[in-house]
Amino acid sequence: MASITIHNLDDAVKTKLRIRAADHGHSIEEEARMILTQTIYREDDLTNPAQAAREKLAAMGLSETDIAEAVTWARSMTSTSHP
């Protein structure tokens, strides 16, 4: 695992991070790690929502076949005309 050091962090940000960490029962370091990880993956989800959806469905235990069927169904629902 890599490590980083953040210089010139605003005191108010550090205070809010400490409070948030305490609210979640985490250390400041663990809370910062979680925030960074969630933010990066959220950006990935916004960049490629289809891939993000596939990964989430696979993580839930769906097979590639199940996922392909779900995609086909979803496409058919969006391509049909509605009165």
KAVENTA-V213279 format. One record per residue. PSI is psi in degrees with one decimal (999 if undefined). Layout:
psi=PSI
psi=PSI
This chain:
psi=144.4
psi=160.5
psi=150.1
psi=157.3
psi=134.0
psi=114.5
psi=154.7
psi=37.5
psi=128.1
psi=138.7
psi=-37.8
psi=-37.4
psi=-44.1
psi=-40.5
psi=-46.4
psi=-38.3
psi=-42.5
psi=-43.4
psi=-45.5
psi=-42.3
psi=-44.2
psi=-41.0
psi=-33.8
psi=-1.3
psi=28.8
psi=163.5
psi=163.1
psi=-42.9
psi=-44.9
psi=-41.3
psi=-43.7
psi=-41.7
psi=-45.1
psi=-43.5
psi=-46.9
psi=-45.9
psi=-47.7
psi=-39.1
psi=-44.6
psi=-46.8
psi=-33.1
psi=-41.0
psi=-39.9
psi=-41.4
psi=-39.1
psi=-31.0
psi=-41.3
psi=76.8
psi=-32.1
psi=-44.5
psi=-39.3
psi=-42.1
psi=-42.5
psi=-44.4
psi=-39.7
psi=-40.2
psi=-40.6
psi=-40.0
psi=-25.8
psi=-3.0
psi=5.0
psi=141.3
psi=167.0
psi=-36.4
psi=-45.7
psi=-42.4
psi=-44.5
psi=-41.1
psi=-40.4
psi=-40.3
psi=-44.3
psi=-45.1
psi=-46.6
psi=-41.2
psi=-39.3
psi=-32.8
psi=-32.9
psi=-19.5
psi=-10.8
psi=144.3
psi=144.6
psi=138.3
psi=999
